[in-house]
């Protein structure tokens, strides 16, 4: 009698619960195939990740007889312990090192540089990343994908169970309330003090739901952390103060939980699941190397598309014209709406009757100071639809 993996038994139970579930997997760059959960189950059987009678539907770790239930850390953040076996984690790390972690451009930095394009702040450091799967390109790292595949249906079920009207399906897919999450992108990351990139600034993901897989915990300091929802003013349109959206702040962090941020305690094989409203980042690893997978579900996220459109709509190509004839001024970016204390001088010694063009956003604040001093002669708050701002004489001559 053939030995059937207990993870396969779990998949059979999942198939009974969810019916005919389809996950689209693009097998090559040209051909796309649709596999039912039953087909994925058969593919998983080939790889036999673990055969352990202690593994049951109570989300027991494949390597431990002790049931380990999912932990709801926050309403929109959930940790599942022991999802991948220790053997699978070791195998995936070995495959990653065998393939090598090429230097890749970082899209988060692109967003950061775009946001601060008018504030003379840029950050361009390569990430050590392996592209494993992307829905428009197919399987890009076959050996790594094959090793990860047996665990994908289970993680898809976790995402499916995680969704409710507050996290996306009913609210953003009203015409398809039974929609099954679509796995659209998988990449493999490596962070360490000896790698070019050792941190990642605060950001939100543009897809609907994200799964982070921890492959090891034998490193010190740093790692994945997220901002607690209590910091947000609006859960549907979350934001964090501007002074925290930079690498200086992230790189200064120790691995320490506070009232505002949390470093989840993740062992090898644990996964962290969150939705698109969660601000998260990676603080610098002090010693060792951190290996992790990131799985993006539903990159067609209507909520993120709407937020991106709001961002584009708020963008202003502003022009500042200096018309005070007897002084030069420094043009200073003060901060975002409701935020201050992060000033940046954008133009120094600006002569009279000159103008400066800056890409900025509604709600951003600027001031004009007499060059080399703290004397403010004009203040501005960017408003949608207004592009031209004039630096005029506001103070009496004897105060200039």
Helices and strands as residue ranges (DSSP letters): H 6-18, E 22-25, E 33-36, H 37-47, E 71-74, E 77-80, H 86-99, E 103-104, H 107-115, E 127-134, E 138-139, H 142-162, H 169-172, E 183-192, E 200-203, E 209-214, E 223-227, G 229-231, G 242-244, H 247-251, E 261-262, E 271-275, E 280-283, E 289-297, H 302-314, E 315-322, E 329-335, E 344-350, E 355-361, E 365-370, E 376-381, E 388-391, G 397-399
